[in-house]
Amino acid sequence: MNKKLLPSAIALGISLSLPATAATMFRDTINVERTPAPVSQTHWQDNKAEMDAFIDGLIAKMTLKEKIGQLDLQSGFRNVTGPFINDEYEAQIRSGQVGAIFNAYGADFGRALQKLAVEETRLGIPLIVGHDIIHGHKTIFPQSIGEAATWDLEAAKLSAQVAAKEAAADGIMWTFAPMADLVRDPRWGRVSESAGEDVFLSTAMAVARVEGFQGDDLAATDTVMATAKHFVGYGLAQAGRDYHTTDVSEHELWTTQMPPFKAMVDAGVATFMTAFNDLNGVPATGSQFLLTDVLRDQWGFEGFVVTDYTAINELVPHGYARDDKHAAEIAFNAGADMDMVGQLYTGYLAELVAEGKVSEEKIDQSVRTILEMKWRLGLFEDPYRYNDEARAAREILNADNLEAARDVARKSFVLLKNDNQTLPLKQDEIDSIALIGPLADSKFDMIGNWAAAGDRKDQPVTVLEGLKARFGRDVKINYAQGATYAYINDKATIEASQGIGVPRIEEGHRSLARDMKRAISAAKKSDVIVMVMGEEQRMSGEASSRVELTLPGNQQAVMEELKKLGKPMVLVVMSGRPNDLRWADENVDAILHAWYPGTMGGHAIADVLSGDYSPSGKLPMTFPRSVGQVPIFYNQKNTGRPFDANNPNQRQEHYKSRYDDSPNTPLYAFGHGLSYTEFHYGELTLSSETLTPDGELHVSVNVSNVGDYAGEEVIQLYTRQHVGSITRPVKELKGFQKVHFESGESKTISFTLTPEDLAFYRAGMRWGTEAGEFDLFIGTASDQVQKATFTLID
Ligand code: BGC
């Protein structure tokens, strides 16, 4: 196999602080005493006394109005991400009323704004400049859910490092990432920004990203401050509708939502962002419990808290504040240090201090956390250190970054199905490929949503370009767009529009028919059909929820017509969420999920379709059969009437937890993902049948690559405790390792479990273990595992 090795994180000397099983990841979120972990920047630790003295002096000089100005975050005009825009921000910076700005990248643009703060305000306090650098700044890596599908922490860290390097030369020193909201509802558009449904994987990814963005010195000119967002519960929006309410039990909140955030505090994340949602009756942005009791007092967070976009103002429609002024009082007293866009702190905090509703000491505390970060970023030494055109020219979109983006992209693709070894395409057997679909040659969609300053016109490599580059003259590519993914062509939309007689729709029908014909004729003259279908990139991301998970537009109809030709069919899906792929699963020979693969996506897809790289991604989120199964996730509870599809006496199964019109099982399970090669798992070996309170259990399995290709496998470890004072899920991911195997190679893969790995929130929310019987599973997917048992003893 012609496997080109691209620069990997290991080659770049990146190390990660997470072990294969992260025993400490979930500990002590509620009851256990702990020493607060300081923000891990060597720079400021060495100079803490000097920093304190400097900031004391500065605060002593500041008027109340100047202090409140530091608590204000304004949006510039680039990539605006919300409803409200303030064209006064330059004047406000000059008057010392802005502490930070975002949506304002560009070394020169940032410098001009910084100059206003440094040279034209009384105290010359520099601005923090932020941006949503989610999966790349200009070199765009795969959408976050795709990065999670790599199950490769080094890849996630590398992506964040490259993003930080590019951004920190281009005027930015703060990113609003990682998003660590745990998600279970693919209707919610922001699943694309998440690491999926599992708390262990999400936590590991969040920590890797914080490490990648921040490095170990915030003042370095290749790092940026990270933001743990959205705190908390946003990912459980009811019915998958964005900004909707979250109502979650205390147990669930602490078991699945809190751990990634706690782990990011321990990893030294510099800032936190509040969530938009109402959490159990209290909007997160006004929650003293979350922002002060948990975050500061229990977890010892020392950075600053920024609200989400106008989230303080939204306390009014939430029905939690009477008016804007009341909202400012609630949010500030709850612990929100910085107001994003809403301008309620600058509008009302001074009055609230005069009325005794907010204390100036508390304002001083918030100002201090923000000034400390400015110090740690090195802004008081040199406010222009992140505005360096020469460095930007060197860093942005350089060859190493592009190669890294290509490597991470190909690692993120998940081979969902591959009958008759349809993939990889056999160059010696085919002369032509029909390439069909609205995403086959769409530069605009390649980089997905939240793609920061990524270019959508020229830079992205499409699948058409990637295949042409890979196959050259050897294989003819017959391209036809063939179908549309636009909602306007959905049957229901067309019918609704016909009611008011829109001729454009009829013309639309005619042009769809023409496109389909072109696709059929391209397919007729080709040996194999490769369809690149899915969702337009704007269908996921913020404010992009859907009620259907089917492929939009007439894509399905076109696939059905192509199927009639009886040729081998490959579907490459580009989408930010799990879709309903039932038809494709039954009718198409091979399906590769490519998420939104980023700037180098077309090359990465060609690497995989051609067999230069064997797919190694695994699903970070369950793919349902239909939207009716949502929420569906692998680590569910068993119920009192679990359904057994294998019971020969199906009458016995009638009054069981099941659907009349669908199997319970998903279409593709969490952790699923095929390879071109074949991995054989030997028997599990346990070092003991028991695990003692101070002991360790060593588990090993021999894994062999018995296929013809070199490839990577993600070996997954799950446990299940049979009985608990709180019922336990049927499986919980406790460890994974992504390992490379040459063809014919065997390796012994070992995991170590300690009682800490088996701890949970027991009855009464007491964190700890309970003695008892456990199943231990190791395998290639959550639904394809081998089982052993052991006992945890007191
Ligand atoms: C989003 C955040 C984002 C912010 C700034 C909000 O609408 O919810 O995730 O960081 O905008 O762009």
Boltz pocket constraint, residues with backbone or C-beta under 6 A from the ligand:
constraints:
  - pocket:
      binder: B
      contacts: [[A, 79], [A, 81], [A, 82], [A, 132], [A, 176], [A, 229], [A, 308], [A, 309], [A, 542]]
      max_distance: 6.0
